[in-house]
Amino acid sequence: MSSNAPRHPLGWLGQQPGFKELTDRARRLLDLQADLQLCAPALGLQVLGVEEETLLVGAQGAAAAAKLRQVEPSILACLRARGWQLAKVRFRPRSRGSVPPPPAPRIKPPIPEAALEQLRALAESTASPALRQALDDLLRSQARQRRQR
């Protein structure tokens, strides 16, 4: 093997003084994540850590975390069968930072000037006060948007 071959970062860290414990913990969490994916592949769970014998798992949100508590026994049994000594699984909603941002608002094109003229004429000729008020509000809104552009 050539000395220029890429090495996994954990392999490099494991050889550095003082990083062995960190490397062992990272490997353990990666192995636990792989086993969790085998036990619950469709749930999109993420290992957040292990505290004593409690596995902390990130879920898609608060509602998902509440529903996952119902399947905790089966996930725990599967992980135990794979050799993990765990007493409990705690599901935590993931932080907002891990959720994709909402789509950008759709920008609507302005109403053409000819249509606005027809709406003004309709507002002046209508007998309905509610329709006249709605049309006046629409025309004011369009005038404001045109000034901002």
Secondary structure, 3 states (H helix, E strand, C coil): CCCCCCCCHHHHHHHCCCCHHHHHHHHHHHHHHHHHHHHCCCCCCEEEEEECCEEEEEECCHHHHHHHHHHHHHHHHHHHHCCCCCCEEEEEECCHHHCCCCCCCCCCCCCCHHHHHHHHHHHHHCCCHHHHHHHHHHHHHHHHHHHHC
